[in-house]
Amino acid sequence: MAIIYNKLFELLKEKGLTMYSLRKNKVIGTETLEKMRKGIGHIDDRSINRLCEFLDCQPGDIMEYVKDTEG
């Protein structure tokens, strides 16, 4: 099982924003953003809260649960 953040990057594109704009506005740090981009590690609630506030969205707009198909 995994949480993926492809929706976040699609939403950024729709809003005309970049990953740099998230860092510049101190919404989220470089390391956390890289974890999200690569789909590794744990992202804390504070980061999700800041993203949702900055982007005016809900958590489901930036992330998605994908069931692990390997068995």
Backbone as XML, in Angstrom:
<?xml version="1.0"?>
<chain id="A" units="angstrom">
  <residue number="1" name="MET">
    <atom name="N" x="0.828" y="-1.179" z="0.000"/>
    <atom name="CA" x="0.000" y="0.000" z="0.000"/>
    <atom name="C" x="0.872" y="1.243" z="0.000"/>
  </residue>
  <residue number="2" name="ALA">
    <atom name="N" x="0.352" y="2.270" z="-0.639"/>
    <atom name="CA" x="1.144" y="3.495" z="-0.738"/>
    <atom name="C" x="0.236" y="4.702" z="-0.930"/>
  </residue>
  <residue number="3" name="ILE">
    <atom name="N" x="0.697" y="5.797" z="-0.415"/>
    <atom name="CA" x="0.060" y="7.083" z="-0.677"/>
    <atom name="C" x="0.891" y="7.749" z="-1.755"/>
  </residue>
  <residue number="4" name="ILE">
    <atom name="N" x="0.248" y="8.144" z="-2.832"/>
    <atom name="CA" x="0.970" y="8.837" z="-3.904"/>
    <atom name="C" x="0.453" y="10.268" z="-3.998"/>
  </residue>
  <residue number="5" name="TYR">
    <atom name="N" x="1.299" y="11.131" z="-4.507"/>
    <atom name="CA" x="1.002" y="12.565" z="-4.530"/>
    <atom name="C" x="0.940" y="13.128" z="-5.947"/>
  </residue>
  <residue number="6" name="ASN">
    <atom name="N" x="0.623" y="12.284" z="-6.908"/>
    <atom name="CA" x="0.511" y="12.753" z="-8.294"/>
    <atom name="C" x="-0.523" y="13.865" z="-8.422"/>
  </residue>
  <residue number="7" name="LYS">
    <atom name="N" x="-1.590" y="13.771" z="-7.638"/>
    <atom name="CA" x="-2.638" y="14.791" z="-7.681"/>
    <atom name="C" x="-2.099" y="16.164" z="-7.275"/>
  </residue>
  <residue number="8" name="LEU">
    <atom name="N" x="-1.162" y="16.186" z="-6.326"/>
    <atom name="CA" x="-0.563" y="17.446" z="-5.905"/>
    <atom name="C" x="0.117" y="18.126" z="-7.079"/>
  </residue>
  <residue number="9" name="PHE">
    <atom name="N" x="0.897" y="17.381" z="-7.818"/>
    <atom name="CA" x="1.650" y="17.969" z="-8.922"/>
    <atom name="C" x="0.733" y="18.385" z="-10.073"/>
  </residue>
  <residue number="10" name="GLU">
    <atom name="N" x="-0.359" y="17.659" z="-10.259"/>
    <atom name="CA" x="-1.365" y="18.061" z="-11.252"/>
    <atom name="C" x="-2.053" y="19.359" z="-10.811"/>
  </residue>
  <residue number="11" name="LEU">
    <atom name="N" x="-2.379" y="19.459" z="-9.522"/>
    <atom name="CA" x="-3.036" y="20.652" z="-8.996"/>
    <atom name="C" x="-2.124" y="21.877" z="-9.101"/>
  </residue>
  <residue number="12" name="LEU">
    <atom name="N" x="-0.851" y="21.679" z="-8.807"/>
    <atom name="CA" x="0.106" y="22.786" z="-8.950"/>
    <atom name="C" x="0.097" y="23.301" z="-10.387"/>
  </residue>
  <residue number="13" name="LYS">
    <atom name="N" x="0.133" y="22.374" z="-11.332"/>
    <atom name="CA" x="0.140" y="22.748" z="-12.751"/>
    <atom name="C" x="-1.125" y="23.510" z="-13.115"/>
  </residue>
  <residue number="14" name="GLU">
    <atom name="N" x="-2.284" y="23.023" z="-12.638"/>
    <atom name="CA" x="-3.567" y="23.686" z="-12.914"/>
    <atom name="C" x="-3.589" y="25.113" z="-12.381"/>
  </residue>
  <residue number="15" name="LYS">
    <atom name="N" x="-2.967" y="25.323" z="-11.223"/>
    <atom name="CA" x="-2.973" y="26.633" z="-10.584"/>
    <atom name="C" x="-1.810" y="27.512" z="-11.034"/>
  </residue>
  <residue number="16" name="GLY">
    <atom name="N" x="-0.995" y="26.995" z="-11.949"/>
    <atom name="CA" x="0.134" y="27.770" z="-12.455"/>
    <atom name="C" x="1.252" y="27.936" z="-11.437"/>
  </residue>
  <residue number="17" name="LEU">
    <atom name="N" x="1.375" y="26.973" z="-10.530"/>
    <atom name="CA" x="2.401" y="27.010" z="-9.500"/>
    <atom name="C" x="3.474" y="25.960" z="-9.761"/>
  </residue>
  <residue number="18" name="THR">
    <atom name="N" x="4.586" y="26.100" z="-9.071"/>
    <atom name="CA" x="5.684" y="25.142" z="-9.207"/>
    <atom name="C" x="6.086" y="24.636" z="-7.825"/>
  </residue>
  <residue number="19" name="MET">
    <atom name="N" x="6.932" y="23.611" z="-7.815"/>
    <atom name="CA" x="7.472" y="23.126" z="-6.547"/>
    <atom name="C" x="8.275" y="24.239" z="-5.888"/>
  </residue>
  <residue number="20" name="TYR">
    <atom name="N" x="8.934" y="25.056" z="-6.688"/>
    <atom name="CA" x="9.704" y="26.172" z="-6.140"/>
    <atom name="C" x="8.802" y="27.142" z="-5.378"/>
  </residue>
  <residue number="21" name="SER">
    <atom name="N" x="7.609" y="27.374" z="-5.884"/>
    <atom name="CA" x="6.697" y="28.306" z="-5.198"/>
    <atom name="C" x="6.310" y="27.779" z="-3.814"/>
  </residue>
  <residue number="22" name="LEU">
    <atom name="N" x="6.219" y="26.454" z="-3.654"/>
    <atom name="CA" x="5.924" y="25.884" z="-2.345"/>
    <atom name="C" x="7.084" y="26.114" z="-1.381"/>
  </residue>
  <residue number="23" name="ARG">
    <atom name="N" x="8.295" y="25.954" z="-1.876"/>
    <atom name="CA" x="9.475" y="26.187" z="-1.033"/>
    <atom name="C" x="9.632" y="27.671" z="-0.719"/>
  </residue>
  <residue number="24" name="LYS">
    <atom name="N" x="9.485" y="28.515" z="-1.732"/>
    <atom name="CA" x="9.661" y="29.956" z="-1.570"/>
    <atom name="C" x="8.682" y="30.532" z="-0.545"/>
  </residue>
  <residue number="25" name="ASN">
    <atom name="N" x="7.454" y="30.048" z="-0.553"/>
    <atom name="CA" x="6.431" y="30.523" z="0.371"/>
    <atom name="C" x="6.440" y="29.764" z="1.704"/>
  </residue>
  <residue number="26" name="LYS">
    <atom name="N" x="7.454" y="28.949" z="1.889"/>
    <atom name="CA" x="7.657" y="28.192" z="3.129"/>
    <atom name="C" x="6.453" y="27.334" z="3.491"/>
  </residue>
  <residue number="27" name="VAL">
    <atom name="N" x="5.831" y="26.764" z="2.459"/>
    <atom name="CA" x="4.701" y="25.864" z="2.661"/>
    <atom name="C" x="5.223" y="24.495" z="3.061"/>
  </residue>
  <residue number="28" name="ILE">
    <atom name="N" x="6.282" y="24.085" z="2.406"/>
    <atom name="CA" x="6.827" y="22.744" z="2.613"/>
    <atom name="C" x="8.310" y="22.768" z="2.260"/>
  </residue>
  <residue number="29" name="GLY">
    <atom name="N" x="9.096" y="21.985" z="2.968"/>
    <atom name="CA" x="10.531" y="21.964" z="2.757"/>
    <atom name="C" x="10.951" y="21.109" z="1.572"/>
  </residue>
  <residue number="30" name="THR">
    <atom name="N" x="12.160" y="21.333" z="1.139"/>
    <atom name="CA" x="12.710" y="20.613" z="-0.007"/>
    <atom name="C" x="12.724" y="19.108" z="0.222"/>
  </residue>
  <residue number="31" name="GLU">
    <atom name="N" x="13.155" y="18.682" z="1.396"/>
    <atom name="CA" x="13.250" y="17.255" z="1.688"/>
    <atom name="C" x="11.877" y="16.585" z="1.648"/>
  </residue>
  <residue number="32" name="THR">
    <atom name="N" x="10.892" y="17.215" z="2.253"/>
    <atom name="CA" x="9.537" y="16.673" z="2.248"/>
    <atom name="C" x="8.971" y="16.632" z="0.838"/>
  </residue>
  <residue number="33" name="LEU">
    <atom name="N" x="9.205" y="17.662" z="0.084"/>
    <atom name="CA" x="8.728" y="17.719" z="-1.294"/>
    <atom name="C" x="9.357" y="16.615" z="-2.140"/>
  </residue>
  <residue number="34" name="GLU">
    <atom name="N" x="10.630" y="16.355" z="-1.930"/>
    <atom name="CA" x="11.309" y="15.270" z="-2.654"/>
    <atom name="C" x="10.736" y="13.911" z="-2.265"/>
  </residue>
  <residue number="35" name="LYS">
    <atom name="N" x="10.431" y="13.715" z="-0.989"/>
    <atom name="CA" x="9.803" y="12.463" z="-0.550"/>
    <atom name="C" x="8.471" y="12.268" z="-1.264"/>
  </residue>
  <residue number="36" name="MET">
    <atom name="N" x="7.709" y="13.338" z="-1.378"/>
    <atom name="CA" x="6.417" y="13.259" z="-2.050"/>
    <atom name="C" x="6.590" y="12.963" z="-3.534"/>
  </residue>
  <residue number="37" name="ARG">
    <atom name="N" x="7.543" y="13.615" z="-4.136"/>
    <atom name="CA" x="7.781" y="13.425" z="-5.569"/>
    <atom name="C" x="8.214" y="11.997" z="-5.873"/>
  </residue>
  <residue number="38" name="LYS">
    <atom name="N" x="9.053" y="11.432" z="-5.002"/>
    <atom name="CA" x="9.587" y="10.082" z="-5.203"/>
    <atom name="C" x="8.697" y="8.991" z="-4.619"/>
  </residue>
  <residue number="39" name="GLY">
    <atom name="N" x="7.702" y="9.394" z="-3.810"/>
    <atom name="CA" x="6.807" y="8.411" z="-3.211"/>
    <atom name="C" x="7.465" y="7.581" z="-2.126"/>
  </residue>
  <residue number="40" name="ILE">
    <atom name="N" x="8.356" y="8.198" z="-1.365"/>
    <atom name="CA" x="9.046" y="7.473" z="-0.293"/>
    <atom name="C" x="8.855" y="8.203" z="1.029"/>
  </residue>
  <residue number="41" name="GLY">
    <atom name="N" x="8.983" y="7.477" z="2.115"/>
    <atom name="CA" x="8.967" y="8.104" z="3.426"/>
    <atom name="C" x="7.580" y="8.484" z="3.893"/>
  </residue>
  <residue number="42" name="HIS">
    <atom name="N" x="7.556" y="9.154" z="5.027"/>
    <atom name="CA" x="6.314" y="9.549" z="5.690"/>
    <atom name="C" x="6.162" y="11.067" z="5.633"/>
  </residue>
  <residue number="43" name="ILE">
    <atom name="N" x="4.974" y="11.529" z="5.312"/>
    <atom name="CA" x="4.671" y="12.957" z="5.291"/>
    <atom name="C" x="3.756" y="13.241" z="6.485"/>
  </residue>
  <residue number="44" name="ASP">
    <atom name="N" x="4.135" y="14.201" z="7.318"/>
    <atom name="CA" x="3.338" y="14.457" z="8.523"/>
    <atom name="C" x="2.105" y="15.314" z="8.238"/>
  </residue>
  <residue number="45" name="ASP">
    <atom name="N" x="1.201" y="15.314" z="9.210"/>
    <atom name="CA" x="-0.065" y="16.050" z="9.081"/>
    <atom name="C" x="0.144" y="17.550" z="8.909"/>
  </residue>
  <residue number="46" name="ARG">
    <atom name="N" x="1.153" y="18.084" z="9.556"/>
    <atom name="CA" x="1.402" y="19.528" z="9.441"/>
    <atom name="C" x="1.702" y="19.920" z="8.002"/>
  </residue>
  <residue number="47" name="SER">
    <atom name="N" x="2.461" y="19.092" z="7.315"/>
    <atom name="CA" x="2.776" y="19.382" z="5.907"/>
    <atom name="C" x="1.517" y="19.337" z="5.056"/>
  </residue>
  <residue number="48" name="ILE">
    <atom name="N" x="0.677" y="18.345" z="5.302"/>
    <atom name="CA" x="-0.574" y="18.228" z="4.552"/>
    <atom name="C" x="-1.484" y="19.424" z="4.855"/>
  </residue>
  <residue number="49" name="ASN">
    <atom name="N" x="-1.540" y="19.817" z="6.120"/>
    <atom name="CA" x="-2.343" y="20.990" z="6.498"/>
    <atom name="C" x="-1.869" y="22.242" z="5.781"/>
  </residue>
  <residue number="50" name="ARG">
    <atom name="N" x="-0.562" y="22.469" z="5.771"/>
    <atom name="CA" x="-0.019" y="23.676" z="5.127"/>
    <atom name="C" x="-0.288" y="23.665" z="3.628"/>
  </residue>
  <residue number="51" name="LEU">
    <atom name="N" x="-0.138" y="22.499" z="2.998"/>
    <atom name="CA" x="-0.419" y="22.397" z="1.564"/>
    <atom name="C" x="-1.880" y="22.709" z="1.273"/>
  </residue>
  <residue number="52" name="CYS">
    <atom name="N" x="-2.785" y="22.119" z="2.055"/>
    <atom name="CA" x="-4.217" y="22.344" z="1.830"/>
    <atom name="C" x="-4.594" y="23.806" z="2.052"/>
  </residue>
  <residue number="53" name="GLU">
    <atom name="N" x="-3.996" y="24.424" z="3.050"/>
    <atom name="CA" x="-4.281" y="25.835" z="3.307"/>
    <atom name="C" x="-3.782" y="26.708" z="2.157"/>
  </residue>
  <residue number="54" name="PHE">
    <atom name="N" x="-2.543" y="26.471" z="1.731"/>
    <atom name="CA" x="-1.938" y="27.272" z="0.667"/>
    <atom name="C" x="-2.668" y="27.090" z="-0.660"/>
  </residue>
  <residue number="55" name="LEU">
    <atom name="N" x="-3.052" y="25.850" z="-0.960"/>
    <atom name="CA" x="-3.681" y="25.542" z="-2.247"/>
    <atom name="C" x="-5.216" y="25.639" z="-2.198"/>
  </residue>
  <residue number="56" name="ASP">
    <atom name="N" x="-5.763" y="25.900" z="-1.009"/>
    <atom name="CA" x="-7.207" y="25.962" z="-0.818"/>
    <atom name="C" x="-7.872" y="24.697" z="-1.356"/>
  </residue>
  <residue number="57" name="CYS">
    <atom name="N" x="-7.460" y="23.562" z="-0.776"/>
    <atom name="CA" x="-7.965" y="22.271" z="-1.246"/>
    <atom name="C" x="-8.154" y="21.320" z="-0.073"/>
  </residue>
  <residue number="58" name="GLN">
    <atom name="N" x="-8.638" y="20.144" z="-0.362"/>
    <atom name="CA" x="-8.805" y="19.071" z="0.608"/>
    <atom name="C" x="-7.679" y="18.044" z="0.422"/>
  </residue>
  <residue number="59" name="PRO">
    <atom name="N" x="-7.364" y="17.240" z="1.469"/>
    <atom name="CA" x="-6.293" y="16.254" z="1.340"/>
    <atom name="C" x="-6.455" y="15.319" z="0.135"/>
  </residue>
  <residue number="60" name="GLY">
    <atom name="N" x="-7.680" y="14.938" z="-0.157"/>
    <atom name="CA" x="-7.929" y="14.065" z="-1.301"/>
    <atom name="C" x="-7.610" y="14.708" z="-2.644"/>
  </residue>
  <residue number="61" name="ASP">
    <atom name="N" x="-7.453" y="16.032" z="-2.648"/>
    <atom name="CA" x="-7.094" y="16.734" z="-3.877"/>
    <atom name="C" x="-5.594" y="16.654" z="-4.163"/>
  </residue>
  <residue number="62" name="ILE">
    <atom name="N" x="-4.809" y="16.265" z="-3.142"/>
    <atom name="CA" x="-3.349" y="16.246" z="-3.324"/>
    <atom name="C" x="-2.722" y="14.871" z="-3.163"/>
  </residue>
  <residue number="63" name="MET">
    <atom name="N" x="-3.492" y="13.916" z="-2.628"/>
    <atom name="CA" x="-2.919" y="12.584" z="-2.434"/>
    <atom name="C" x="-3.964" y="11.509" z="-2.666"/>
  </residue>
  <residue number="64" name="GLU">
    <atom name="N" x="-3.457" y="10.301" z="-2.897"/>
    <atom name="CA" x="-4.332" y="9.182" z="-3.227"/>
    <atom name="C" x="-3.726" y="7.897" z="-2.682"/>
  </residue>
  <residue number="65" name="TYR">
    <atom name="N" x="-4.570" y="7.056" z="-2.120"/>
    <atom name="CA" x="-4.136" y="5.734" z="-1.635"/>
    <atom name="C" x="-4.192" y="4.759" z="-2.803"/>
  </residue>
  <residue number="66" name="VAL">
    <atom name="N" x="-3.104" y="4.017" z="-2.989"/>
    <atom name="CA" x="-3.049" y="3.002" z="-4.034"/>
    <atom name="C" x="-2.710" y="1.677" z="-3.362"/>
  </residue>
  <residue number="67" name="LYS">
    <atom name="N" x="-3.586" y="0.727" z="-3.531"/>
    <atom name="CA" x="-3.414" y="-0.595" z="-2.924"/>
    <atom name="C" x="-2.228" y="-1.314" z="-3.551"/>
  </residue>
  <residue number="68" name="ASP">
    <atom name="N" x="-1.445" y="-1.952" z="-2.717"/>
    <atom name="CA" x="-0.294" y="-2.727" z="-3.174"/>
    <atom name="C" x="-0.793" y="-3.981" z="-3.876"/>
  </residue>
  <residue number="69" name="THR">
    <atom name="N" x="-0.380" y="-4.150" z="-5.136"/>
    <atom name="CA" x="-0.843" y="-5.305" z="-5.914"/>
    <atom name="C" x="0.103" y="-6.489" z="-5.798"/>
  </residue>
  <residue number="70" name="GLU">
    <atom name="N" x="1.267" y="-6.266" z="-5.211"/>
    <atom name="CA" x="2.213" y="-7.365" z="-5.021"/>
    <atom name="C" x="1.755" y="-8.181" z="-3.830"/>
  </residue>
  <residue number="71" name="GLY">
    <atom name="N" x="1.853" y="-9.469" z="-3.925"/>
    <atom name="CA" x="1.305" y="-10.245" z="-2.860"/>
    <atom name="C" x="2.181" y="-11.172" z="-2.218"/>
  </residue>
</chain>
